[in-house]
Amino acid sequence: MSKIKLPSLASFQDRLKSLKEKNNLKQSSYTNLNFRLNKPEENGGIATAKVRFLPNPHNGFDPFVETWQHYSIGSFGTIPCAKQNFGESCALCDQVKEIYDYSNSLAVSLGINPKEYNDMTANAEIKGLFKKARDLKAKKRIYVTLIDRSHEQEGVKFWGINEKFFDGLLREITDTISEYPDKNPIDHLSGIDVKVTLTNNGSEYGTTSFSLLSAANPTKALPNKTDEEIEAFINGIVNIWGTICQKKSSEEIANIVEQLIGTDGLIDTSRASNNASQTPARAISPAAQAFVKATSPKQNVAQTTTVAVDEALNSIDIDQMSEEI
Ligand SMILES: [Zn+2]
């Protein structure tokens, strides 16, 4: 186990600083990959789990992997963004841009100020397109490696949390390490457990919260486990990592977009932006229209306009996420 070197407190503090304030994100936005808490049926009911973070050998032994994902991409489900994750071109991001550009040009043609949020959302068509672009846009997701202390025999699990939740978690972790330097919560051997609580508050997915168990009186790390067994947990990460963070190349993503659109070739975004400046009311390309349709299997743009935009912009597609594994 000596080869495992955990990230320092300073590295977490730096990271916390670099996280932008995301006040518009709801902390309750919650999903899971194969770490799951079932929402209690009764309103007010709670479900809890005690988890221990595990160093992830694919991420410098840091349990928190920050990724960007496109959700609800038709029958393809969730696609890791090639641009945000790997700095490569991403046909999905291009599609999103085209829909945004079209919304803007449509707004201009109708005398609506595209910089005024309320103006933009006053028009049903623009509001629908705007929401669609937001839905399809890559979103940040943090994958946390852990074990569920009540189900250790099930091996390593992954928990997907959003930026707001991560921000809160990082704050608690840095505070704890500052106060108890020898009780680093991410140290699987000498650290402490984290209690996760899912409350049925009447909303669709309930509210998830966490608390770090007392560092002054920590639970034992992986009791009754030998070094070999702990090593096996860590190795378990290697085995499922490929499934979770499988990279899709720019070509593969372009291929997916092509299949969804059902046409040859991809949308030429340079044409779109050139046209936008000359012809404000340009039509959205047939390919982008087809794309919007293809990624809306059960709802069309007109229906989505009934959803409160604020809510839509803040929500993360939870079902698609948990179906991934
Ligand atoms: Zn992308």
Residues whose N, C-alpha, C, O or C-beta is under 5 A from the ligand:
A	BS01	ZN	C81 A82 K83 C90 L92 C93 A138
